[in-house]
Amino acid sequence: MLYWLLYQKLFPYFRFFRIFRYLTFRTVFASLTALLIGLLIGPFVIERLREFQIGQYIREEGPQSHQKKSGTPTMGGVLICISIFVPTLLWSDLSNPLVWIPLLSTLAFAAIGFADDYIKVVHKRNLGLTSRQKLVLQFLASGAVAVALLYLRSRGMYSTRLVVPFFKHFQPDLIWTSIQHVPHLYWLGFLPFIIFTMLVITFASNAVNLTDGLDGLAIGCTVIAAAALTMLTYVSGHAVFSDYLELQRMPMVGELAIFCGSMVGASIGFLWYNAHPAEVFMGDVGSLALGGAIATVAVVIKQELLLPFIGGVFILEALSVMLQVGSYKLRGGKRIFRMAPLHHHFELSGWSESKVIARFWIMALVFALFALTTLKLR
């Protein structure tokens, strides 16, 4: 909105407003705006959550040290979403359709998380939506993202070719073009891309959700992942940098740097209140939304295969749960970890909560830096 007003409308009369055409300037201001919104309205949101008695339920089988957190306001992800949406709408070029895809995807996953949290709060229990209900809704939301991207592909605004790290010229297309030559099988050619997109976004959304078990852990890792995505979106949309790094030239994805910058600012603002000891938890409304946002941006900028490094800690947390469940079922109740997700294993191994959080942040930073170095290692 501000971009439209200050640059597109007022620039012809006030030459100073030319500064608002620069993506770097708008990204920085979007990040600062998100941070300011989070810091200013944070106390109001937390107080309203307390008034409505929206407190966190702590499962009894979890670490005993967490029982004292019972009743801490949850659903703080609403604050995160507001802090992301408002700056993005203010500072980005809303005529760019690629801006709307991560915005609407984030909103859809936030709605799923909100429903899950609301059921938990109303019924005062640890179970909201069933696993099947949640997965169905997540697949529907991520499938809608895939369909929207296929529509943009038909308009020449998106490519379904997969960028493979460390390889310059190996870029397989996720569309079965050979099948599409058969008229009645035309739509089946899109299935690989749709399924792949659904799996990537749904897995990432749940991975962030599983990581959200310690004060500031998930949101701190999100700051790092979002910062890495901000850089990736900027260079992917920049003619000189994308040519130098031999990336797919995608001029329109540059505007997503504003969305990612807003996510950085919103996450830092929320971390102010979520740092140990936390005054508020993000709940599923925040974790599912952030996971969906991170994965959707990765899909749009064709960096899906870098996602395990951009969000390395999230992936490790999700894999630890999968391995634990698999081991328990296949090995007659035997466990690999003391408790899953992985952060609980280290807690029960004697690490303090603050030490687990700090070390996982360091791991997240190392993963993100490695992801950025792969851009040139081709």
C-alpha positions as CSV (number, residue, x, y, z in Angstrom):
1,M,0.0,0.0,0.0
2,L,2.8,2.4,0.9
3,Y,4.7,1.3,-2.1
4,W,1.7,2.1,-4.3
5,L,1.1,5.4,-2.7
6,L,4.6,6.8,-2.2
7,Y,6.3,5.4,-5.3
8,Q,3.7,4.8,-8.0
9,K,1.5,7.8,-7.2
10,L,3.6,10.4,-5.5
11,F,7.0,9.8,-7.1
12,P,6.2,11.8,-10.3
13,Y,5.6,14.8,-8.1
14,F,8.1,14.3,-5.3
15,R,11.4,12.9,-6.7
16,F,12.6,12.0,-3.2
17,F,10.1,9.1,-3.1
18,R,12.3,7.3,-5.7
19,I,13.9,5.6,-2.7
20,F,10.8,3.4,-2.3
21,R,11.5,1.6,-5.5
22,Y,14.6,0.0,-4.1
23,L,13.9,-3.5,-2.8
24,T,16.7,-3.4,-0.2
25,F,15.2,-0.2,1.4
26,R,11.7,-1.7,1.5
27,T,12.9,-5.0,2.9
28,V,14.7,-3.3,5.7
29,F,11.8,-1.1,6.5
30,A,9.4,-4.1,6.4
31,S,11.6,-5.9,8.9
32,L,11.7,-2.9,11.2
33,T,8.0,-2.3,10.9
34,A,7.3,-6.0,11.8
35,L,9.7,-5.7,14.8
36,L,8.0,-2.5,16.0
37,I,4.5,-4.0,15.6
38,G,5.5,-7.0,17.6
39,L,7.1,-5.0,20.4
40,L,4.2,-2.5,20.7
41,I,1.2,-4.8,20.5
42,G,2.8,-7.7,22.2
43,P,1.8,-6.7,25.8
44,F,-1.8,-6.1,24.6
45,V,-2.0,-9.5,22.9
46,I,-0.5,-11.3,25.9
47,E,-2.9,-9.5,28.3
48,R,-5.9,-10.4,26.1
49,L,-4.8,-14.1,26.0
50,R,-4.6,-14.1,29.8
51,E,-8.1,-12.6,30.1
52,F,-9.5,-15.2,27.9
53,Q,-7.6,-17.9,29.9
54,I,-5.9,-19.2,26.8
55,G,-3.2,-21.1,28.7
56,Q,-0.7,-23.7,27.6
57,Y,-1.5,-27.4,28.4
58,I,1.6,-29.3,29.5
59,R,1.5,-33.0,28.9
60,E,2.2,-35.1,32.0
61,E,4.7,-37.4,30.2
62,G,6.9,-34.5,29.3
63,P,9.9,-33.3,31.4
64,Q,8.8,-32.5,34.9
65,S,10.6,-29.1,34.7
66,H,8.0,-28.0,32.2
67,Q,5.0,-28.4,34.5
68,K,5.6,-25.0,36.0
69,K,4.9,-23.5,32.5
70,S,1.3,-24.7,32.6
71,G,-1.1,-21.8,32.2
72,T,1.4,-19.6,30.3
73,P,-0.6,-17.8,27.6
74,T,-0.5,-19.6,24.2
75,M,-1.7,-18.8,20.7
76,G,0.8,-16.0,20.6
77,G,1.3,-16.9,16.9
78,V,-1.5,-14.5,16.2
79,L,1.0,-11.7,17.1
80,I,3.5,-13.2,14.7
81,C,1.0,-13.4,11.8
82,I,-0.1,-9.8,12.3
83,S,3.5,-8.7,12.4
84,I,4.2,-10.5,9.1
85,F,1.0,-9.5,7.2
86,V,0.9,-5.8,7.9
87,P,4.5,-4.9,6.8
88,T,4.2,-7.1,3.8
89,L,1.0,-5.4,2.7
90,L,2.5,-2.0,3.4
91,W,5.9,-2.3,1.7
92,S,5.5,-4.8,-1.1
93,D,4.2,-4.5,-4.7
94,L,0.8,-6.1,-4.3
95,S,0.4,-6.4,-8.0
96,N,3.0,-9.2,-8.0
97,P,1.1,-12.5,-7.6
98,L,4.1,-14.2,-6.1
99,V,3.7,-12.0,-3.0
100,W,0.2,-13.4,-2.4
101,I,1.0,-17.1,-2.5
102,P,3.2,-17.2,0.7
103,L,0.8,-14.7,2.4
104,L,-2.3,-16.8,1.7
105,S,-0.4,-20.0,2.5
106,T,0.7,-18.6,5.9
107,L,-2.9,-17.6,6.6
108,A,-4.2,-21.1,5.7
109,F,-1.7,-22.8,8.0
110,A,-2.3,-20.3,10.7
111,A,-6.1,-21.1,10.5
112,I,-5.4,-24.8,10.9
113,G,-3.2,-24.1,13.9
114,F,-5.8,-21.7,15.3
115,A,-8.5,-24.4,15.1
116,D,-6.1,-26.9,16.8
117,D,-5.2,-24.5,19.6
118,Y,-8.8,-23.4,20.1
119,I,-10.1,-27.0,20.6
120,K,-7.3,-27.6,23.1
121,V,-8.1,-24.5,25.1
122,V,-11.9,-25.1,25.1
123,H,-11.6,-28.7,26.1
124,K,-8.6,-28.2,28.4
125,R,-6.7,-31.1,27.0
126,N,-3.6,-31.8,24.9
127,L,-5.5,-33.1,21.8
128,G,-7.0,-30.6,19.4
129,L,-7.5,-31.7,15.8
130,T,-6.8,-35.4,15.2
131,S,-3.6,-36.2,13.3
132,R,-5.6,-37.2,10.3
133,Q,-7.7,-34.1,10.3
134,K,-4.6,-31.9,10.6
135,L,-2.8,-33.7,7.8
136,V,-5.8,-33.5,5.5
137,L,-6.1,-29.8,6.0
138,Q,-2.4,-29.3,5.6
139,F,-2.4,-31.3,2.3
140,L,-5.4,-29.2,1.1
141,A,-3.6,-26.0,1.9
142,S,-0.3,-27.0,0.3
143,G,-2.1,-28.5,-2.7
144,A,-3.7,-25.1,-3.3
145,V,-0.2,-23.6,-3.3
146,A,0.8,-26.1,-6.0
147,V,-2.2,-25.4,-8.1
148,A,-1.6,-21.7,-7.9
149,L,2.0,-22.1,-8.9
150,L,1.0,-24.3,-11.9
151,Y,-1.4,-21.5,-13.0
152,L,1.5,-19.0,-12.8
153,R,3.6,-21.5,-14.8
154,S,1.0,-21.4,-17.6
155,R,1.4,-17.6,-17.6
156,G,5.2,-17.9,-17.8
157,M,5.8,-16.6,-14.3
158,Y,7.0,-19.8,-12.7
159,S,9.2,-22.8,-13.5
160,T,8.7,-26.4,-12.2
161,R,12.3,-27.3,-12.8
162,L,14.1,-28.4,-9.6
163,V,17.3,-26.7,-8.7
164,V,19.8,-29.3,-7.4
165,P,22.5,-28.1,-5.0
166,F,26.1,-28.6,-6.3
167,F,24.9,-29.2,-9.9
168,K,24.8,-26.3,-12.4
169,H,23.0,-27.9,-15.3
170,F,21.0,-30.8,-13.7
171,Q,17.5,-29.3,-13.3
172,P,14.9,-32.0,-13.7
173,D,11.4,-30.9,-14.5
174,L,8.7,-32.1,-12.0
175,I,6.2,-32.2,-14.8
176,W,5.7,-35.4,-16.8
177,T,5.6,-33.8,-20.2
178,S,5.6,-37.1,-22.1
179,I,2.3,-38.1,-20.5
180,Q,0.8,-34.8,-21.3
181,H,0.9,-35.6,-25.0
182,V,-1.9,-38.0,-24.4
183,P,-5.1,-35.9,-24.2
184,H,-7.0,-37.8,-21.5
185,L,-3.8,-38.1,-19.4
186,Y,-2.8,-34.4,-19.6
187,W,-3.6,-33.5,-16.0
188,L,-1.7,-36.6,-14.6
189,G,1.5,-35.0,-15.8
190,F,1.2,-32.4,-13.1
191,L,0.9,-35.0,-10.3
192,P,4.7,-35.2,-9.5
193,F,4.9,-31.5,-8.9
194,I,1.7,-31.3,-6.8
195,I,2.6,-34.3,-4.6
196,F,6.2,-33.1,-4.1
197,T,5.0,-29.6,-3.2
198,M,2.4,-31.0,-0.8
199,L,5.0,-33.2,1.0
200,V,7.6,-30.4,1.3
201,I,5.2,-27.8,2.7
202,T,3.4,-30.2,5.0
203,F,6.6,-31.8,6.4
204,A,8.2,-28.4,7.0
205,S,5.1,-27.1,8.8
206,N,5.0,-30.0,11.1
207,A,8.7,-29.9,11.7
208,V,8.5,-26.4,13.0
209,N,5.6,-27.4,15.2
210,L,7.6,-30.3,16.7
211,T,10.5,-27.9,17.4
212,D,8.3,-25.6,19.4
213,G,8.9,-27.2,22.8
214,L,11.3,-24.9,24.6
215,D,11.2,-21.2,25.3
216,G,12.5,-19.3,22.2
217,L,13.8,-22.4,20.4
218,A,11.6,-22.5,17.4
219,I,11.3,-18.8,17.0
220,G,15.1,-18.3,17.3
221,C,15.7,-20.9,14.6
222,T,13.0,-19.2,12.5
223,V,14.9,-15.9,12.7
224,I,17.9,-17.6,11.2
225,A,16.0,-19.5,8.5
226,A,14.0,-16.4,7.5
227,A,17.2,-14.3,7.2
228,A,18.7,-17.0,4.9
229,L,15.6,-17.0,2.8
230,T,15.7,-13.2,2.6
231,M,19.1,-13.4,1.0
232,L,18.1,-16.2,-1.3
233,T,15.0,-14.4,-2.5
234,Y,17.0,-11.2,-3.1
235,V,19.8,-12.8,-5.2
236,S,17.3,-15.0,-7.1
237,G,15.5,-11.9,-8.3
238,H,18.6,-9.8,-8.9
239,A,19.8,-9.9,-12.5
240,V,23.5,-9.5,-11.7
241,F,23.7,-11.8,-8.7
242,S,21.5,-14.6,-10.2
243,D,23.7,-14.5,-13.3
244,Y,26.9,-14.6,-11.2
245,L,25.7,-17.5,-9.1
246,E,24.2,-19.2,-12.1
247,L,20.7,-19.4,-10.5
248,Q,17.4,-19.5,-12.4
249,R,16.6,-15.9,-13.3
250,M,13.3,-15.2,-11.6
251,P,12.7,-11.4,-11.6
252,M,9.4,-11.4,-9.8
253,V,10.6,-13.4,-6.8
254,G,12.6,-10.4,-5.5
255,E,9.5,-9.0,-3.9
256,L,9.4,-12.0,-1.6
257,A,12.4,-10.6,0.2
258,I,10.0,-8.2,1.8
259,F,7.8,-11.0,3.1
260,C,10.9,-12.8,4.4
261,G,12.2,-9.6,6.0
262,S,8.9,-9.2,7.7
263,M,9.2,-12.7,9.0
264,V,12.6,-11.9,10.4
265,G,11.3,-8.8,12.2
266,A,8.2,-10.5,13.4
267,S,10.2,-13.4,14.8
268,I,12.6,-11.1,16.6
269,G,9.7,-9.2,18.1
270,F,8.0,-12.4,19.3
271,L,11.3,-13.7,20.7
272,W,11.4,-10.6,23.0
273,Y,8.4,-12.1,24.8
274,N,9.1,-15.8,24.1
275,A,12.7,-15.9,25.4
276,H,13.3,-18.0,28.5
277,P,11.4,-17.8,30.8
278,A,8.6,-17.3,28.2
279,E,5.7,-14.9,28.8
280,V,3.8,-16.4,25.9
281,F,3.9,-19.4,23.6
282,M,3.2,-19.3,19.9
283,G,1.0,-22.4,19.8
284,D,0.2,-24.3,16.7
285,V,-1.2,-21.1,15.1
286,G,2.3,-19.7,15.1
287,S,4.4,-22.9,14.4
288,L,2.3,-24.3,11.6
289,A,2.1,-20.8,10.0
290,L,5.9,-20.3,10.2
291,G,6.7,-23.7,8.8
292,G,4.2,-23.2,6.0
293,A,5.6,-19.8,5.2
294,I,9.3,-21.0,5.1
295,A,8.5,-24.0,2.9
296,T,6.2,-22.0,0.5
297,V,9.0,-19.4,0.0
298,A,11.5,-22.2,-0.7
299,V,9.1,-23.8,-3.2
300,V,8.5,-20.5,-5.0
301,I,12.2,-19.6,-5.3
302,K,13.0,-23.2,-6.4
303,Q,15.2,-24.0,-3.3
304,E,13.2,-26.9,-2.0
305,L,16.3,-29.1,-1.8
306,L,18.1,-26.5,0.3
307,L,15.3,-26.5,2.8
308,P,17.0,-29.3,4.9
309,F,19.9,-26.9,5.5
310,I,18.0,-23.7,5.7
311,G,15.9,-25.2,8.5
312,G,18.3,-27.9,9.6
313,V,17.3,-28.0,13.2
314,F,13.6,-28.3,12.2
315,I,14.5,-31.3,10.1
316,L,16.5,-33.0,12.8
317,E,13.7,-32.5,15.3
318,A,11.1,-34.1,12.9
319,L,13.5,-37.0,12.1
320,S,14.1,-37.7,15.7
321,V,10.3,-38.2,16.2
322,M,10.0,-40.4,13.2
323,L,12.9,-42.5,14.3
324,Q,11.6,-42.8,17.8
325,V,8.1,-43.8,16.7
326,G,9.6,-46.3,14.2
327,S,11.9,-47.8,16.7
328,Y,9.2,-48.1,19.3
329,K,6.8,-49.9,16.9
330,L,9.4,-52.1,15.1
331,R,11.6,-53.0,18.0
332,G,9.0,-53.9,20.6
333,G,9.0,-50.7,22.6
334,K,12.7,-49.9,22.5
335,R,13.6,-46.2,22.1
336,I,16.5,-44.5,20.4
337,F,16.3,-41.3,22.4
338,R,15.4,-40.7,26.1
339,M,12.5,-38.6,24.7
340,A,11.5,-37.1,21.4
341,P,11.7,-34.5,19.9
342,L,15.4,-34.2,20.1
343,H,15.5,-31.2,22.4
344,H,13.8,-33.2,25.2
345,H,16.5,-35.9,24.8
346,F,19.2,-33.4,25.7
347,E,17.2,-32.0,28.5
348,L,16.9,-35.4,30.1
349,S,20.6,-36.0,29.5
350,G,21.3,-33.2,31.9
351,W,21.5,-30.1,29.7
352,S,19.7,-27.0,31.1
353,E,17.0,-25.6,28.9
354,S,19.0,-22.4,28.2
355,K,22.0,-24.5,27.0
356,V,19.8,-26.6,24.7
357,I,18.3,-23.5,23.2
358,A,21.6,-21.7,22.7
359,R,23.3,-24.7,21.1
360,F,20.4,-25.5,18.8
361,W,20.5,-21.8,17.7
362,I,24.2,-22.3,16.9
363,M,23.4,-25.4,14.9
364,A,20.7,-23.5,13.0
365,L,23.2,-20.8,12.1
366,V,25.7,-23.3,10.9
367,F,23.1,-25.0,8.7
368,A,21.9,-21.7,7.2
369,L,25.4,-20.6,6.4
370,F,26.1,-23.9,4.7
371,A,23.0,-23.5,2.7
372,L,24.2,-20.1,1.5
373,T,27.6,-21.4,0.5
374,T,26.1,-24.0,-1.8
375,L,25.0,-21.2,-4.1
376,K,28.6,-20.9,-5.3
377,L,29.6,-24.6,-4.9
378,R,28.3,-25.7,-8.3
